Amino acid sequence: MDYSEFIGQVQHRLKLGKQGQAVRAIRATLTTLGERLQAGEAKDLAGPLPMEIDWYLIHAESGERFHFDEFVSRVAEREGIDDGDALFHAKGVMSLVAEVVPEGEFEQIRGQLPEEYDPLFELVGNEEAFN
């Protein structure tokens, strides 16, 4: 999947009016995820993504430990939206990442995060959620 297609898919899933909004959702989600993951895991997750997108994961300050509420707050702050919308955006971005990244690598990421992060993956494999 190339950059334009990835952006378009996120824009469609999140029902965003402009591509810039989709880019902000992607940047906010993946930068925050990159901060939470170990550097090696972030790089593994980034590998299959378009290079314009993998940058957000690779260049984040990796290895921080913070709770899921803090994850959502960081996404919201980066996007300039409320926490509820930020959570939905993060779920939508992660649902697409799960389609692009090989299942084994994606499951390693899930395994690295505590159970409190499970809501982030609620829409993975549920394409009907975006119709």
N, C-alpha and C positions, 0 to 999 in steps of 0.2 A: 504494500500500500504506500503510495507516495504522499507527500506533505499536503497537497491540495485535497486529495481524497480524504485524508485523516481529518483535516479541518472541517470539510463538508459534512462528514459523518457526525462529528461532534455537534456541529451547528444544527443538523437535522434532529439528532437525538434529544438535544436540550431545547429545541424549538427557539433558537436564538435568531434575531433579525439580521445580525451582521456577523461577518467572519471575524472581526476584531473581538467580539464577545466570546466566540468559540476559542480563539487563541488565548485570551485571558483565562478562560476556564481551564484550558489545558496547562498553561504555564503555572497557574496557581496550584493545581492539583499535583502535577508532577514535580514541581520544585519542592513542595511540602513533603511529598512522599520521599523524594530524594534525601531530604534532611533527616527523615525518620529511619531510612534503611542504612545498612552498612554499605560502604563505598563499593565493594565488589558486587553486592546484590543489585545495587542501583545500576551499575554498569551492565550486568547481565540482563536486567529488565530493559534497559535502553537499547541494547543491540539490535533487535528486530524492528524498532520504531524508525520512522523517517529521521534523518540526521538533524533536521531543523527542530524536531521534537525531543529527540534523545538528549539534546543539550541540557534541557531543564533538569533531568535526572542526574546527569554526569557532573554538572557544575554546582550542584547544591552542596552545602556543608553537611556531609553525611554523618551518620552515627549518633544523632541526638535521640534522647529518650523523652518522649512526651506522650500524654494521654490522648485518646481519640478526640475529646472535646477541644483540646489545643490544636489538633490537626485541622478540625473543621474551622476553628477561629482563624487560623493562619490562612486557610484557603479563602475564607470570607474577606479577610483584610486585604489580601493580594488582589482579589477581584473587585473589591469595593461593593460587596453585596451582603445581605444578612446571612446568618448561619444556616437557616433552613434551605435557602437557594444554593448556598455553597455546598451543602451536603448532597443535594440532588445533582449538582454539576459534577462533583467528585465521583459520585456513583456512575454517572453517564460516561465520564472519561475512562474510568476503570473498566467499564463494560466493553468499551472498544479496545482498550489495551489488551484485555483478556483474549480478544479475537485475533489480535496481531501477534502476540507473543506466544511461543510454544507452551502448551499446557504445563509441562514439567517445570519450566522456568517460572511461570506464573504461580504455580502452587508453592514453589520455594519462597516466593515473596510473601504469600499468604501465611505460610508457616513461620516466617520470621516475625510476624506481627502478632501481638496478643489478641485474645478473643474479643476484646472490646472494639477492635477494628473490623469485626465481621460485618457491620452495617455498610461499610465501604464497598463490599462485594455483593450486596443484595441483588443488584440488577445484572450481574454477570450471567450470561446465558439466557437472559430474559428479554429478547428483542421486542416482544409485544409491549413491554413497559413504555416504549417510546412511540407507540402509535396513537 
